[in-house]
Amino acid sequence: MNDPSLREPVDLNIPELRARAVASARGDAPFDLLITGGKIVDMVTGQVRDADIGIVGPLIASVHASGTRQDATETIDASGTFVSPGLIDMHMHIESSMITPAAYAEAVMPRGVTTIVWDPHELGNVHGLAGVRWAIDATRSLPLRVIPLAPSCVPSAPGLELAGADFDASKIEEILSRPEIGGVAEVMNMRGVIDGDPRMTAIVNAGLASGKPVFGHARGLEGADLNAFMAAGVTSDHELTSGTDLLSKLSAGLTIELRGSHDHLLTQFVEVINGLGHMPQTVTLCTDDVFPDELFFDGGLDDVVRRLVRDGLKAEWALRAATLNAAMRLQRPDLGLIAAGRRADIVLFEDLRDFKAHKVIANGKVVARGGEATFSAVPLDATPLRHSVKLSAFSEDDFRVPAAGGQVRIATIDRPRFTQWGEMDAKVEDGFITPPDDATMIAVAHRHGLADGRPRVGFLRGWGEWRGAFCTTVSHDSHNLTVFGGNVRDMTLAANAVIAAGGGMAVASNGWIEAILPLPLSGLITEASLRDTALAFRALRKAMEKVVDWKPPYLVFKACFGATLACNIGPHQTDLGIADVAAGRLLASPVIHE
């Protein structure tokens, strides 16, 4: 399907296909596929009703009374199952699951996910336009419907960090010109949009000019700032911080991509929606970031639906958000509803509690049975993604902060996730700062070969007592090499192990590598199976428990991957120093008084 004129959703409007479907609907010709005996979950009325479904090619030709038709080339007995449209994940990053798009499709389609909206900004941040082109090519032949977006923030905070590329408005226009691209991906540089920064204004305007949606990232925005962000043309958000935040943003008119990556907030979200007494049409669902072990053991968007229902949301409402609401947001009238004339993306769930998919149909073809894919996706050659870590081995002195005198005043980054500035005194010995007892070191090294690769070191407070070190090249969103630790020996060991592996993650303690997960593709992805990747990542999690004592919900392993996200409010360590986007502040060194 390389001819743009035949790409979805246009391919349903081929006259011969429509004519065949009309004849089958009348009863003058048999269906290609007939689904009988199931209970349809009606996304419009919220009812659960008995009906059979006749399919011709990728098109639903008829939804009719049970048992009234038997003429079909193939029949599926759906007795005892609940029939839903295929699930649509409205905002996600395949790279966060650390596997190839082909492996991702094989993982999620057996769980009922038939469409994903992929922001490949991780690949864009590492490889630039070549990374985005690879993402498009890698998904072109998959049975999973992938709607890629144009990464809006490469890097996420220009001037405060360096990525492997820089996307200005001209590059965004180039990406948006491709018919596969569904819009502008999450606009994370909130301050730039609100303050009318020419770069971000031009990027948003490029999206508006294309006629495609501009998706957002509005964490912490309210009042005048939220209005300004929306007035610029940004229309969605997934960065919810509380039930109050959800209600405020719904009231403001944003489309919500309610995500499952912060489980502790779901109960609040359910309380807000139940309090409204209906599922707003502007609520959709997304996974955002799902680690490989979570995907393998728990699932993707199906797990978000399952947890929302577990927390008290009506199953019909959760499914509506994951299907019809998402289709309306995407302006895809072929998706999200089981009705004549729509696309045959259909899931047969065993129940409306665990949402275990019995069979999954995409474009009229069975793609999964009993939780197993019936297709084998062929991965795209990943050679262009290799050799992305352009660093030589470090010495221990690379992780020390030079200073003069016997004592200095240093700036600190306090609290995980919702960071704030702090200060403290630190001793100086032999020309280097001695890390204070209640501080954790963080070092970020530019690894894309475009600037000095020596680590910039800062100090975190509120991150517990570290008994070792952790290094990762998965470090949102510029994905520079990032190291956390309690001593320079283990930090050096972990960093050098990751560099030697061509990217990935490593845990070091007491002078030993406790666990390592090589990610040689872009420093983000492996060609290993999801199962093997999940088990390796789980082993890495286990090793981290020896290094630091986690304190949920904010001091958790996941916090390590967002600690350098400089577009968020508050100070963050980057490859250029300690950056604060709101204050417009950048400290090359944490030393503020010598």
Order of alpha helices (4+ residues) and beta strands (2+ residues): alpha-beta-beta-beta-beta-beta-beta-beta-beta-alpha-beta-alpha-alpha-beta-alpha-beta-alpha-alpha-beta-alpha-beta-alpha-beta-alpha-beta-alpha-alpha-alpha-alpha-beta-beta-beta-beta-beta-beta-beta-beta-beta-beta-beta-alpha-beta-beta-alpha-alpha-beta-beta-beta-beta
